[in-house]
Amino acid sequence: MPSAEGDLPPERLRHHQPPSCTGVDYFRPMSVTIGRRHEKRYGALFTCLTTHAVHIELAESLSSDSMILALRRFIARRGTPRVMYSDNGKFRRRKQRTDDTRGYTR
């Protein structure tokens, strides 16, 4: 029976100097207090595929410019990755349906 998950990328199986192979993803917005006002910020999660080390940067918005700035800050601290993986997520919320027979979310 074939696995329900896809094959691992080759970068996950070989030893590399961290952070030469990195994955990036955004996570849900947080409320940040700046002075007396509250603003929404997103977390950019950079994960080393070899050592599973995690680096978190705050991103101002979901725009490309904000992602590029977070990436530049990551590179300034950790070095330039050779390979980067992203889920190319649509940053808009969609309705999710659940399949009761398998328990997976579509």
MITOR-742381 format. One record per residue: x, y, z of N, C-alpha, C in turn; residue number from 1. Coordinates in nm, 3 decimals. Last residue first. Example, Ala and Ser with C-alpha at 12.3 -4.5 7.8 and 13.67 -1.06 7.14 Angstrom:
      npx      npy      npz     capx     capy     capz      cpx      cpy      cpz  num
    1.285   -0.225    0.708    1.367   -0.106    0.714    1.290    0.003    0.787    2
    1.319   -0.569    0.780    1.230   -0.450    0.780    1.320   -0.330    0.780    1
This chain:
      npx      npy      npz     capx     capy     capz      cpx      cpy      cpz  num
   -0.900    1.856    0.355   -0.869    1.889    0.215   -0.834    2.033    0.203  106
   -0.790    1.656    0.614   -0.845    1.786    0.577   -0.806    1.816    0.433  105
   -0.883    1.320    0.697   -0.790    1.416    0.639   -0.864    1.546    0.611  104
   -1.045    1.112    0.777   -0.995    1.203    0.879   -0.895    1.307    0.828  103
   -1.173    0.929    0.618   -1.028    0.917    0.633   -0.972    1.008    0.742  102
   -1.445    0.985    0.639   -1.403    0.847    0.625   -1.253    0.830    0.648  101
   -1.484    1.261    0.650   -1.505    1.182    0.772   -1.452    1.039    0.760  100
   -1.306    1.512    0.537   -1.353    1.384    0.488   -1.363    1.290    0.607   99
   -1.385    1.851    0.565   -1.321    1.733    0.620   -1.387    1.609    0.563   98
   -1.301    2.151    0.400   -1.395    2.041    0.419   -1.320    1.924    0.479   97
   -1.254    2.492    0.454   -1.195    2.359    0.454   -1.305    2.256    0.478   96
   -1.246    2.793    0.276   -1.325    2.697    0.354   -1.258    2.562    0.343   95
   -0.946    2.986    0.303   -1.046    2.914    0.226   -1.128    2.826    0.319   94
   -0.775    3.288    0.338   -0.840    3.176    0.406   -0.948    3.117    0.315   93
   -0.487    3.361    0.154   -0.627    3.389    0.181   -0.689    3.266    0.243   92
   -0.235    3.312    0.067   -0.251    3.366    0.201   -0.394    3.408    0.231   91
   -0.143    3.027   -0.066   -0.236    3.135   -0.095   -0.271    3.193    0.041   90
    0.199    2.926   -0.047    0.062    2.932    0.004   -0.016    3.049   -0.050   89
    0.435    2.796   -0.116    0.370    2.887   -0.210    0.224    2.906   -0.175   88
    0.580    2.655    0.062    0.457    2.591    0.017    0.382    2.676   -0.085   87
    0.928    2.642   -0.013    0.812    2.714    0.038    0.688    2.642   -0.013   86
    1.274    2.591    0.030    1.144    2.535   -0.003    1.037    2.621    0.061   85
    1.593    2.668   -0.098    1.482    2.706   -0.011    1.354    2.643   -0.063   84
    1.941    2.608   -0.098    1.810    2.566   -0.147    1.705    2.612   -0.047   83
    2.143    2.751    0.028    2.164    2.705   -0.109    2.032    2.670   -0.175   82
    2.105    3.047    0.228    2.076    2.905    0.200    2.100    2.873    0.053   81
    2.342    3.259    0.368    2.256    3.237    0.251    2.231    3.088    0.231   80
    2.320    3.330    0.725    2.390    3.298    0.600    2.290    3.265    0.489   79
    2.200    3.421    0.959    2.232    3.279    0.946    2.314    3.242    0.822   78
    2.164    3.706    0.949    2.201    3.637    1.074    2.257    3.498    1.051   77
    2.107    3.769    0.686    2.207    3.850    0.757    2.254    3.778    0.884   76
    1.900    3.592    0.628    2.029    3.575    0.561    2.139    3.651    0.634   75
    1.694    3.710    0.784    1.739    3.572    0.808    1.878    3.549    0.750   74
    1.671    3.957    0.657    1.713    3.952    0.798    1.763    3.813    0.835   73
    1.581    3.869    0.406    1.709    3.940    0.416    1.761    3.941    0.560   72
    1.332    3.761    0.479    1.437    3.674    0.423    1.574    3.740    0.433   71
    1.199    3.994    0.555    1.220    3.888    0.654    1.331    3.793    0.607   70
    1.198    4.123    0.303    1.267    4.184    0.417    1.295    4.081    0.526   69
    1.040    3.945    0.158    1.178    3.968    0.116    1.259    4.031    0.229   68
    0.797    3.972    0.292    0.866    3.843    0.292    1.013    3.859    0.255   67
    0.735    4.238    0.230    0.753    4.200    0.369    0.827    4.067    0.380   66
    0.704    4.217   -0.047    0.808    4.303    0.008    0.838    4.267    0.153   65
    0.478    4.052   -0.068    0.609    4.003   -0.115    0.722    4.085   -0.056   64
    0.263    4.062    0.225    0.309    4.107    0.094    0.445    4.047    0.059   63
    0.149    4.022    0.466    0.163    3.905    0.380    0.214    3.941    0.240   62
    0.343    4.222    0.699    0.219    4.185    0.630    0.245    4.059    0.548   61
    0.572    4.221    0.858    0.472    4.326    0.876    0.338    4.290    0.813   60
    0.703    3.945    1.028    0.676    4.009    0.900    0.560    4.106    0.918   59
    0.958    3.832    1.239    0.827    3.897    1.229    0.817    3.964    1.093   58
    1.113    3.511    1.227    1.118    3.654    1.199    0.976    3.708    1.197   57
    1.275    3.236    1.368    1.147    3.306    1.350    1.174    3.454    1.328   56
    1.424    2.931    1.300    1.449    3.074    1.311    1.317    3.145    1.280   55
    1.521    2.608    1.407    1.413    2.700    1.371    1.458    2.844    1.394   54
    1.667    2.300    1.296    1.677    2.425    1.372    1.572    2.523    1.319   53
    1.682    2.061    1.164    1.551    2.102    1.215    1.560    2.222    1.308   52
    1.908    1.991    1.026    1.914    1.984    1.172    1.781    2.015    1.239   51
    1.814    2.000    0.753    1.908    1.900    0.800    1.900    1.881    0.951   50
    1.643    2.210    0.706    1.595    2.076    0.672    1.689    1.966    0.721   49
    1.568    2.471    0.918    1.678    2.400    0.853    1.632    2.257    0.829   48
    1.306    2.696    0.871    1.346    2.570    0.932    1.459    2.508    0.850   47
    1.151    2.993    0.951    1.255    2.935    0.867    1.306    2.811    0.939   46
    0.853    3.153    0.960    0.924    3.043    1.024    1.021    2.982    0.924   45
    0.729    3.458    1.026    0.791    3.383    0.917    0.882    3.279    0.983   44
    0.429    3.576    1.161    0.556    3.511    1.187    0.604    3.436    1.064   43
    0.280    3.899    1.130    0.285    3.757    1.098    0.423    3.702    1.130   42
    0.086    4.141    1.310    0.212    4.097    1.250    0.207    3.946    1.230   41
   -0.129    4.410    1.366   -0.119    4.269    1.333    0.013    4.242    1.264   40
   -0.115    4.637    1.645   -0.105    4.606    1.502   -0.091    4.456    1.484   39
   -0.237    4.874    1.870   -0.215    4.731    1.843   -0.214    4.709    1.693   38
   -0.095    5.166    2.027   -0.182    5.098    1.930   -0.141    4.953    1.912   37
    0.083    5.294    2.183   -0.050    5.267    2.239   -0.142    5.192    2.144   36
    0.371    5.140    2.085    0.321    5.258    2.154    0.190    5.225    2.223   35
    0.255    4.861    1.963    0.354    4.961    1.925    0.304    5.093    1.981   34
    0.194    4.529    2.022    0.169    4.664    2.072    0.286    4.754    2.034   33
    0.060    4.288    1.807    0.182    4.349    1.860    0.148    4.490    1.904   32
   -0.098    3.988    1.761   -0.121    4.127    1.795    0.003    4.181    1.864   31
   -0.026    3.776    1.485   -0.017    3.805    1.627   -0.049    3.953    1.646   30
   -0.145    3.541    1.237   -0.110    3.675    1.283   -0.110    3.685    1.436   29
    0.006    3.213    1.176   -0.105    3.305    1.201   -0.062    3.439    1.256   28
    0.306    3.181    0.974    0.203    3.133    1.064    0.112    3.247    1.105   27
    0.473    3.086    0.670    0.415    3.189    0.756    0.321    3.122    0.855   26
    0.778    2.917    0.598    0.632    2.920    0.603    0.589    3.033    0.694   25
    1.054    2.755    0.445    0.995    2.876    0.502    0.843    2.867    0.495   24
    1.348    2.555    0.473    1.207    2.567    0.439    1.150    2.690    0.507   23
    1.678    2.512    0.347    1.586    2.575    0.440    1.444    2.573    0.385   22
    2.001    2.422    0.338    1.871    2.378    0.287    1.766    2.422    0.389   21
    2.204    2.552    0.481    2.213    2.547    0.335    2.083    2.500    0.270   20
    2.260    2.672    0.742    2.125    2.647    0.692    2.122    2.637    0.541   19
    2.435    2.365    0.805    2.316    2.448    0.824    2.347    2.593    0.791   18
    2.576    2.158    0.565    2.608    2.261    0.664    2.484    2.349    0.682   17
    2.411    1.841    0.535    2.457    1.968    0.479    2.494    2.060    0.595   16
    2.351    1.509    0.466    2.404    1.601    0.565    2.459    1.725    0.494   15
    2.039    1.407    0.315    2.184    1.424    0.313    2.226    1.522    0.422   14
    1.764    1.417    0.336    1.830    1.289    0.360    1.982    1.299    0.364   13
    1.666    1.660    0.264    1.635    1.613    0.400    1.714    1.488    0.436   12
    1.734    1.684   -0.002    1.806    1.768    0.094    1.780    1.725    0.238   11
    1.549    1.527   -0.140    1.683    1.473   -0.116    1.763    1.554   -0.015   10
    1.225    1.537    0.019    1.323    1.593   -0.074    1.462    1.540   -0.042    9
    1.031    1.239    0.063    1.109    1.348    0.121    1.201    1.406    0.015    8
    0.724    1.174   -0.110    0.864    1.143   -0.082    0.933    1.265   -0.022    7
    0.404    1.226    0.058    0.496    1.228   -0.055    0.637    1.191   -0.012    6
    0.180    1.005    0.231    0.266    1.121    0.225    0.358    1.112    0.105    5
    0.062    0.764    0.221   -0.025    0.879    0.196    0.056    1.007    0.184    4
    0.236    0.500    0.051    0.227    0.594    0.161    0.137    0.711    0.124    3
    0.071    0.215   -0.095    0.157    0.333   -0.102    0.132    0.426    0.016    2
    0.085   -0.118    0.000    0.000    0.000    0.000    0.089    0.124    0.000    1
